[in-house]
Amino acid sequence: LGVMRFYLAYRSMVRAVVTAIRREQRAPDRDSARPATETYVELAARLADTPGPTLYLMHGLSGSGKTWVSERMITDLPALRVRSDIERKRLLHETRGKGSAEGIESGLYRPEVTDETYQAMMRYCATGLGAGFDMIADATFLAHRHRAAFARMAAERGAGLTIVDCTAPEAVLRQRIRRRQAERRDASDADIAVLEHQLQAREPLTPAERDRAIEVDGEAGLERWLARVRRARPLPR
């Protein structure tokens, strides 16, 4: 990942050269091939000289739409994403989690596993930011210490920080979690017991964190926010 941006710029220049050669070989098509050549050159230039990366912290209770929102962000920003639900299982070498049947303080959700999951995510995000990519950390980030650790890491790498605060009424959260459990198509194993624990243990964003946060509630809010980001930071498609 550390050399991915350089590799992409290199491949763009290779495609530009190939397109230019073909243009010269096919004289009648010279004009039609010119836009493609210029597009590859422009892409290589943008990959070599882009704005500083940004770290996006997803924030919210289980069922608040964090993964759905971040799925849109991946292609719209664009950005790379690290999901806690996947990294948690990767740490335990599980293809399917045990949920919270063993209790919130045990199994997949015991405190030490949660801390290790955030540490692994932070390492991956640090690598991506160092390579110049925008990164999305998709987790609940309900504890201030986890948010603060990621904020320090981003600052050390000269990256921007935005907290994407996903919200939904409690009744909607419960409905979404039950539906997700019934469908069994998502990596998340959070159930109602996990949600109840989160409601009791969550630590609200501080005033300083609020200054860096954008609240996303529903598709309309997400579309407005993505439009603002695209206008402020036009990135290559």
C-alpha positions in Angstrom: 0.0 0.0 0.0 2.9 2.3 0.7 3.9 2.4 -3.0 0.4 2.0 -4.5 0.1 5.6 -5.5 3.5 5.6 -7.2 2.5 2.4 -9.0 -0.8 3.8 -10.2 1.0 7.0 -11.5 3.5 4.8 -13.3 0.7 2.7 -14.9 -1.1 5.8 -16.0 2.0 7.1 -17.7 2.5 3.7 -19.4 -1.0 3.9 -20.7 -0.4 7.4 -21.9 2.7 6.4 -23.8 0.9 3.4 -25.4 -2.1 5.5 -26.4 0.2 8.1 -27.9 2.1 5.5 -29.9 -1.1 4.0 -31.2 -2.2 7.5 -32.2 0.9 8.0 -34.3 0.5 4.5 -35.9 -3.0 5.2 -36.8 -2.9 8.7 -38.4 -6.7 8.9 -39.2 -7.5 8.4 -35.5 -5.0 10.9 -34.0 -7.5 13.4 -32.9 -9.8 10.8 -31.3 -6.9 9.3 -29.3 -5.6 12.6 -27.9 -8.2 13.0 -25.1 -7.4 9.5 -23.8 -3.7 10.3 -23.7 -4.3 13.6 -21.9 -6.6 11.9 -19.4 -3.9 9.4 -18.4 -1.3 12.2 -18.1 -3.6 14.3 -15.9 -4.4 11.3 -13.7 -0.7 10.6 -13.2 -0.1 14.2 -12.3 -2.9 14.1 -9.7 -1.7 10.9 -8.2 1.8 12.4 -7.8 0.6 15.6 -6.3 -2.6 15.4 -4.3 -3.9 17.3 -1.2 -3.0 15.9 2.2 -5.0 12.8 3.1 -7.9 12.8 5.5 -8.9 10.3 8.2 -12.6 9.7 8.5 -13.8 8.3 11.8 -17.2 6.7 11.7 -19.1 7.3 14.9 -22.3 5.9 16.2 -24.2 3.1 17.8 -24.8 -0.3 16.2 -27.5 0.0 13.5 -26.9 3.7 13.0 -25.8 3.2 9.4 -22.1 3.6 9.7 -21.2 0.8 7.3 -23.9 1.9 4.8 -22.6 5.5 4.9 -18.9 4.5 4.6 -19.8 2.2 1.7 -20.9 5.3 -0.2 -17.8 7.2 0.9 -15.4 4.6 -0.5 -16.3 5.5 -4.1 -17.5 9.1 -3.7 -14.5 10.5 -2.0 -12.7 8.1 -2.9 -11.1 6.4 0.1 -10.0 3.1 1.6 -11.9 1.5 4.5 -11.0 -0.6 7.5 -14.0 -2.3 9.3 -13.8 -3.2 13.0 -16.3 -6.1 12.4 -13.9 -7.7 10.0 -10.7 -6.9 11.9 -12.2 -8.2 15.1 -12.8 -11.6 13.5 -9.5 -11.6 11.7 -7.7 -11.2 15.1 -9.5 -14.3 16.4 -9.1 -16.2 13.2 -12.9 -16.7 12.9 -14.9 -16.8 9.7 -18.1 -16.4 11.7 -18.4 -14.7 15.1 -20.1 -15.9 18.2 -22.0 -12.7 18.7 -22.7 -11.7 22.2 -24.2 -15.0 23.4 -21.3 -15.4 25.8 -21.8 -12.0 27.3 -20.6 -8.5 26.4 -17.4 -8.9 28.4 -16.4 -12.2 26.7 -16.0 -13.7 23.3 -15.7 -11.3 20.4 -16.6 -8.3 22.6 -14.3 -8.7 25.5 -12.4 -5.5 26.3 -8.9 -6.7 25.3 -10.2 -7.9 21.9 -11.8 -4.5 21.4 -8.6 -2.7 22.2 -6.6 -5.0 19.9 -9.1 -4.4 17.1 -8.7 -0.6 17.4 -4.9 -0.9 17.5 -4.9 -3.1 14.3 -7.2 -0.6 12.6 -5.0 2.3 13.6 -1.9 0.6 12.1 -3.7 0.0 8.8 -5.0 3.6 8.7 -1.5 4.9 9.5 -0.1 3.0 6.5 -2.8 4.3 4.2 -2.4 7.9 5.3 1.3 7.6 4.9 0.8 6.5 1.3 -1.4 9.5 0.7 -4.8 7.8 0.7 -7.9 9.0 2.5 -8.8 6.4 5.1 -12.1 5.4 6.7 -12.1 3.8 10.1 -15.5 2.1 10.4 -16.2 1.4 14.1 -18.5 2.7 16.8 -15.8 4.9 18.4 -18.0 5.4 21.4 -15.0 5.7 23.8 -13.1 9.0 23.9 -9.8 7.3 24.3 -10.1 5.4 21.0 -11.1 8.6 19.2 -8.2 10.5 20.8 -5.7 7.9 19.8 -6.7 8.0 16.1 -6.7 11.8 16.2 -3.2 11.9 17.5 -2.1 9.4 14.8 -3.6 11.5 12.1 -2.0 14.7 13.4 1.4 13.0 13.5 1.1 12.2 9.8 -0.2 15.6 8.8 -3.6 14.3 7.9 -6.9 15.9 8.3 -9.6 14.5 10.6 -13.3 14.3 10.2 -15.7 12.5 12.5 -18.8 11.2 10.6 -21.5 11.0 13.3 -24.2 8.6 12.3 -27.5 8.9 14.2 -30.9 7.2 14.2 -33.8 6.9 16.7 -33.4 4.0 19.2 -36.4 2.2 17.8 -34.8 2.3 14.3 -31.5 1.0 15.7 -33.3 -2.0 17.2 -35.3 -2.7 14.0 -32.1 -2.6 11.9 -30.2 -4.9 14.2 -33.0 -7.5 14.3 -33.3 -7.4 10.5 -29.6 -7.7 10.1 -29.5 -10.7 12.4 -32.4 -12.4 10.5 -30.7 -11.8 7.1 -27.2 -12.9 8.3 -25.5 -11.2 5.4 -23.3 -8.7 7.3 -20.0 -9.1 9.1 -21.4 -7.5 12.2 -22.4 -9.7 15.1 -23.8 -6.9 17.3 -27.2 -7.8 18.7 -29.7 -6.1 21.0 -27.5 -6.9 24.1 -24.6 -5.2 22.5 -26.7 -2.1 21.7 -28.0 -2.0 25.3 -24.4 -2.0 26.5 -23.4 0.7 24.1 -26.3 2.9 25.2 -25.0 2.7 28.8 -21.3 3.0 28.1 -21.0 5.5 25.3 -19.1 8.7 25.8 -20.4 11.7 23.9 -18.3 13.7 21.5 -16.4 16.5 23.3 -16.9 20.2 22.1 -13.5 19.9 20.3 -14.6 16.7 18.6 -18.0 18.3 17.6 -16.0 21.0 15.7 -14.6 18.2 13.5 -17.8 16.3 13.2 -20.5 16.1 10.6 -23.9 14.5 11.5 -25.3 12.2 8.9 -28.9 11.1 9.4 -30.4 9.5 6.4 -29.6 9.6 2.7 -30.4 13.3 2.2 -27.9 14.3 4.8 -25.2 12.0 3.3 -25.8 13.4 -0.2 -25.4 17.0 1.0 -22.3 16.2 2.9 -20.7 14.3 0.0 -21.4 17.1 -2.4 -19.6 19.6 0.0 -16.6 17.3 0.2 -16.4 16.9 -3.6 -16.5 20.6 -4.1 -13.9 21.3 -1.5 -11.5 18.4 -2.5 -11.9 17.4 -6.2 -10.1 14.1 -6.6 -9.4 12.0 -9.7 -12.1 9.5 -10.7 
